[in-house]
Amino acid sequence: MADRIRNYFKGLGLSESDAEQLHSRYYKEYGLAIRGLVKHHTIDPMDYDEKCDQSLPLERVLKPDQQLIQLLQQIDQRKVRIYALTNAYKTHALRVLDLLNLDKIVQGVVYCDYTIPDFSCKPEAEFYLAAQQAVNASPSAHIYFVDDSMANIVAAQSLGWESCLFFDELHPTQSPNPRRSMLPRSDGAPNANPRYLDTPRSLYRRRALRRSALRICTTLVLVGGITRVFLAMYSSDPNRTSSKPHRPLEMYPHPTYSVDPKSNISLSHEAFPPQWSEATLRANSAQLPMYPNGDPHLGEIPAPQLVLLESPPMLTNPPWPRQPAELHPESWAYHPWTRSLNGSKTHASDAERPDLQGTSPEWRPPPFNGWKPPLAALRRASSSLPRIQFAFPSPDRHSGQTNNRGRDAMIAERQRMVRSAFIRSWQAYKQYAWGADEIRPITMQPNNNFNGWGATIVDALDTLLVLDLHEEYNLARRHVYDIDFHYIGGERSAYNSHDGRVPVFETAIRYLGGFLAAYDLTKDALMLDRAEELAQLILPAFDTLTGLPIGRMRFDQPTNHSNPIGRHKSVVLAEATSMLLEFTRLWQVTGNRTYFDRVQRVTDYIDRNLTAKSELGSLMTTQIFPEQQSLGGKYTFGGQADSYYEYLIKQHQLLGNRLPQYARMYSDAIDDAIQYLVKDVQVVPHAPSLAVFTETYGPKARYEPKLEHLSCFAGGMLALGSRLLPNRQLDLNVARRFTETCWWAYNTSFTGIGPEELSFFRPHDTDRYAMVDGPNNTKLRGDPKGNPQTGVRGGLPAYLNRPETIESIFYMYRITGDPVWQDRGWQMFASWITHGLVPTGISSIANVHRVPTIHTDSTESFTFAETFKYYYLLFSPPNLISLDDFVFTTEAHPFLAPKNKRWAQAGDIPKNLRTWVPPPGCDLTSIKYSGGECLLQGGLTNTQKHDLNERWLHRNDTPSDLVDLPEDVQQTMRDMLSAHRDRTVTDS
């Protein structure tokens, strides 16, 4: 081994003597030659491992020691766990264990991870502490440590490891305290049932995530001069702990709730739940064969799911659909839309000259009239915004690092796994649900929840381009060509019953955003046409007295300014304010300021009339009564409020700071959120650093410490704001803490997946303790309660394939450059695949705390638009869809950010994205289905035709659902089908 290391030093250009001296120096200073090489030389650690450790002829040297094997097999592993601690890399350690026949006895390996720039090794204290964290050893655990280096023994003893034994084959057994080195008799019972390690090959293939909170202990087995034997065992001594029936009050302090934004505290291993108890494992026996040691938090993918990822299906065209019957002429009327007749008469360059276009005539009465667009500010050149992404040394490499081929290969493999999972899910959608909004992956049936226009196809357009699936994009655009926006189909309308109305917000973020992002990435004129046609249909939703759009609308309903829609009704904050990016970008690429004016008027109305009504600074409630200028509902960063705050900082970026209003509104809101909503959760044992966005109904109402999965976007938002606004750099600390809390939620579940919602006890909640009977009929405070973890009041255990946590982890990685976020993201992805991936796609699940998993047979379109995209980009080279080049919408659609102080031109994409080439026209004679009808643009998709025919055939079945329409409305069956029983002329 020494010769190989010296030869490696000589390969650096050193002479024989210099190589010998440097090798000796590094070994003395760092305990490992590679530690010095990594610190002072530009080397690839995996190249060192290959040429030194992996090249050793161990098969000729190492032979199993039957006496040692029998001795270890007699240890009762129900009480004692055996691990290996090594200064070598994982593959070398696993190879040694296999040759010594110890791989079935040792439960795991703690090793020096050469791929981490600042790795630790023995005898450094960090290595021993990391080992304790990896095994999740409790303070009462008894650790028995064997090593052939006295320096390593002394270092372990200095950290409080109780039984440390120095052993060298060439010297007699020694120990600083031989008596303490004895393994307790109760822990050495024979007839143990040893746990089994994975084979080295499978471990290497999976490149399992090594994180600081691993719930397995580790042992390093190396024999002789080449491999040293280090045994580390720990056991839980039941005599060391006591469970009292009640506890004094001083044991439960009532700390303050506030969070200090200056604190850079980071989540430590103590924040995670203890290792699953034997009782828990027995109750969830199905988990045992799925994960090593029953632990779902190791970032390992079990064999059945791994097989699915290793063998993605061939991408083929959808099966030729069943042809619909000929449409009855009264059932449908064609609505032609062409750019020459219906499109904007402006050019994209006109967006740089906003004052050339007049303002729409004002029809609103006082006090709702008088709004003026901020033309002077819009005429200014965009500012050069601060750099957002971390300055990666090699942004075109998967790791972002220089000369780290090992990590590059690992991250590239993870990216490939994400792409494979996407392809399996996408192909299943094509096979069983093409043209529908969603697929039900368990029953393999289509589902239409969002207008029946094929939401998954449109939502996934830019994801297909980012994943370099251009042929799939070409297939999808055939469907886009056919969509008739005037026909509203489906069983439901967003998250409500189908009544012929369109959910404005969901339609804008999924469809309009999808078209615009695809146009930015391709300059495909079809996408711009479809985006503008849809936007024109949505615009009447803004024709309210205040300009705040209604939540649900009917297309083609005549406008009546004398009796405007939405009178005296409330709107949802997020729905009314979260079309900023979509309509602003549409203005930038068409030059038609009408689109921008609609959403800017919304912002101005809130800024001038509603923020002053808030009881918590400038924070807004989930419900707004625009005309009354009053607020209702709760203050939260969760659902119904989330994207309002998100779009303030992102609009600042998309506008290049031409309107300082957005930076001001965002800063005010975040200052108030940190003061009123961001709180410490200090009721979970071992988790002193959880930070959450609480919710409340006002300053006099109680605060509810709750973690919504929807709110987990805020970590990424805060990180983005900390870079875009120089005076908000401390927000990165809050972003880190909150994102780690969301990641913590994934680590509390039995599946390794975060739930829809967790609510916590507050420190002063009296019901957070179990009550026990005391003397004289008194009640005493018992142990703190919690479900599923102590301190957790409860929540909603479902997982809907939501993207918010991985979104923030993606932002944290791109902004800090810390690879730990990639590793955390991989752990989450592995758990998601383990429990959600099925042969026909990926399904939402009912309960993240239950195994076997119960699938809820749903894959919403955001799974393709957001969740897969953020995972893929997390493991892509950092310059792919850089945060400095693109602005992500709330649906993860990337819009081009301003460039050279001007609005970005569609199609002006970075060179690392492949240029899209327009395909030839539809070939209707092909034996392959082209993906669409390819007849008239907007002439109905195949799915729409079948739905329309079905409704026409049953038009007389439920006459009570239809009412007479005004005479001036065209009497077609399509109009009648969109008219519900509750429709009136003034219906909103």
Buried (B, 14 or more C-beta within 10 A) or exposed (E): EEEEBBEBBBEEEBEEEEBBEBBEEBBEEBBBBBBBBBEEBEBBBBBBBBBBBBEBEBEEEBEEBEEBBEEBBEBBBEBBBBBBBBBBBBBBBBBBBBBBBBBBBBBBBBBBBBBBEEBBBBBBEEBBBBBBBBBBBBEEBBBBBBBBBBEBBBBBBEEEBBBBBBBBEEEEEEBEEEEBBEBBEEBBBEEBEBBEBBEBEEBBBBBBBBBBBBBBBBBBBBBEEBBBBBBBBBBBBEEEEEEEEBBEEEEBEEEEBEBBBEBEBEBBBEBBBEBBEEEBBEEBEEBBEBBBBBBBBBBBBBEEBBEBBEEBBEEEBBEEBEEBEEBEEEBBBEBEBEBEEEBBEBEBEBBBBBEEBEEEEEEBEEEBEEBEBBBEBBEEEBBEBEEBBBEBEBBEBBBBBEBBBBBBBBBBBBBBBBBBBBBBBBBBBBBBBBBBBBBBBBEBEBBBBBBBBBBBBBBBBBBBBBBEBBEBBBBBBBBBBBBBBBBBBBEBBBEEEBBBBBBBBBBBBBBBBBBBBBBBBBBBEBBBBBBBBBBBBBBBBBBBBBBBBBBBBBBBBEEEEEEBBBEEEBBBBBBBBBBBBBBBBBBBBBBBBBBBBBBBBBBBBBBEBBBEBBBBBBBBBBBBBBBEBEBEBBBBBBBBBBBBBBBBBBBBBBBBBBBEBBBBBBBBBBBBBBEBBBBBBBBBBBBBBBBBBBBBBEEEEEBBBBBBBBBBBBBBBBBBBBBBBEEBEBBBBBBBBBBBBBBBBBBBBBBBBBBBBBBBBBBEBEEBBEBEEEEEEEEBBBBBBBEBBBBBBBBBBBBBBBBBBBBBBBBBBBBBBBBBBBBBBBBBBBBBBBBBBBEBBBBBBBBBBBBEBEBBBBBBBBBBBBBBBBBBBBBBBBBBBBBBBBBBBBBBBBBBBBBEEBBBBBBEBEEEBEEBEEBEEBEEEEEEBBBBBBEEBBBBBBBBBBBBBEBBEEBEEEEEBBEEBEEEBEEBBBBBBBBBEEBEEEBB
